[in-house]
Amino acid sequence: MLVEVSPKLPMRNKDKTRAFYVDQLGFTLFGKGDYPGYLMLQKDRVQLHFFEFPDLDPESNYGQVYIRTDQIDRWYQELLARKVPIHPHGQLQVKPWGQKEFSLLDPDRNLLTFGQDS
């Protein structure tokens, strides 16, 4: 029945959002066109969609997505090597609920948490 989910997150500036996800996180553009005010990105089997919200206050943004991975240690090291800032309270660790996780913030302060069964 349900097979996929593609979260929609707010963005203030499409070019900055695209640059962060493509250049720093290794996502690629998804879809057949470039739509005004909308951005679709993909990495492996994960798609993220973004809608333009120019008046977004990043300090008040509660956009969040939890992304499961099967190689969290490798992914974490790749991001560190690319000098992608990890959330100050989101370093890689095993959480009390048994997931190994880390988090980062995108340019609009959408929280991305990556997790794997430990």
C-alpha positions as CSV (number, residue, x, y, z in Angstrom):
1,M,0.0,0.0,0.0
2,L,2.2,2.9,1.2
3,V,5.7,2.7,-0.4
4,E,7.5,6.1,-0.1
5,V,7.4,9.5,1.6
6,S,8.9,12.7,0.2
7,P,8.9,15.4,2.9
8,K,8.3,19.0,1.9
9,L,10.5,21.5,3.7
10,P,10.5,25.3,3.6
11,M,13.3,27.2,1.9
12,R,13.9,30.9,1.6
13,N,16.3,30.8,-1.4
14,K,16.2,28.1,-4.0
15,D,19.8,28.6,-5.2
16,K,21.2,28.5,-1.6
17,T,19.2,25.4,-0.8
18,R,20.2,23.6,-4.0
19,A,23.9,24.5,-3.4
20,F,23.8,23.2,0.2
21,Y,22.2,19.9,-0.7
22,V,24.0,19.3,-4.0
23,D,27.5,20.6,-3.2
24,Q,27.7,19.7,0.5
25,L,25.4,16.7,0.9
26,G,25.8,15.1,-2.5
27,F,22.1,15.2,-3.6
28,T,21.1,15.5,-7.2
29,L,18.2,17.3,-8.9
30,F,15.1,15.1,-9.4
31,G,12.4,15.6,-11.9
32,K,12.0,16.7,-15.5
33,G,11.9,20.5,-15.0
34,D,12.9,23.4,-12.9
35,Y,9.7,24.7,-11.3
36,P,9.5,28.2,-9.9
37,G,9.4,28.2,-6.1
38,Y,9.8,24.4,-5.8
39,L,12.9,22.1,-5.6
40,M,13.1,18.3,-5.7
41,L,16.3,16.6,-4.7
42,Q,17.4,13.0,-4.4
43,K,20.2,11.0,-2.8
44,D,20.1,7.2,-3.1
45,R,16.5,6.3,-2.4
46,V,15.6,9.5,-0.4
47,Q,13.8,12.4,-2.0
48,L,13.4,15.8,-0.3
49,H,11.1,18.4,-1.7
50,F,11.3,22.1,-0.9
51,F,8.7,24.9,-1.3
52,E,9.6,28.6,-1.4
53,F,8.8,30.5,1.7
54,P,10.7,33.8,1.4
55,D,9.3,35.2,4.7
56,L,10.5,32.2,6.7
57,D,12.2,33.1,10.0
58,P,14.9,30.4,10.3
59,E,15.0,30.9,14.1
60,S,11.3,29.9,14.2
61,N,11.5,27.1,11.7
62,Y,10.5,23.7,13.0
63,G,11.0,21.8,9.7
64,Q,12.4,18.3,10.5
65,V,13.0,15.1,8.7
66,Y,14.4,11.8,10.0
67,I,16.4,9.8,7.4
68,R,17.4,6.2,7.9
69,T,20.7,5.0,6.6
70,D,22.5,1.7,6.5
71,Q,26.0,3.2,6.7
72,I,25.8,5.9,9.3
73,D,29.5,5.9,10.3
74,R,30.6,6.3,6.7
75,W,28.0,9.0,6.0
76,Y,29.0,10.9,9.2
77,Q,32.7,10.7,8.2
78,E,32.0,11.9,4.7
79,L,30.1,14.9,6.0
80,L,32.9,15.7,8.4
81,A,35.5,15.5,5.6
82,R,33.3,17.9,3.5
83,K,33.3,20.2,6.6
84,V,29.5,20.1,6.8
85,P,28.6,21.5,10.3
86,I,27.0,19.0,12.6
87,H,24.4,20.3,15.0
88,P,26.0,21.3,18.2
89,H,23.9,18.8,20.1
90,G,23.7,16.3,17.3
91,Q,27.0,14.5,17.2
92,L,27.0,10.8,16.3
93,Q,25.9,8.7,19.2
94,V,23.7,5.8,20.3
95,K,20.5,7.2,21.7
96,P,18.6,5.6,24.7
97,W,16.0,4.2,22.2
98,G,18.7,2.2,20.4
99,Q,19.3,4.3,17.3
100,K,22.7,5.5,16.3
101,E,22.0,9.1,15.2
102,F,23.4,12.5,14.3
103,S,21.8,15.8,13.1
104,L,22.6,18.9,11.1
105,L,20.8,22.0,10.1
106,D,20.3,23.2,6.5
107,P,20.6,26.9,5.6
108,D,16.9,27.5,6.7
109,R,17.4,25.6,9.9
110,N,15.5,22.5,8.8
111,L,16.7,19.8,11.1
112,L,18.0,16.7,9.3
113,T,18.5,13.7,11.6
114,F,20.2,10.6,10.2
115,G,19.7,7.3,12.1
116,Q,20.5,3.6,11.9
117,D,19.7,0.7,14.2
118,S,22.6,0.1,16.5
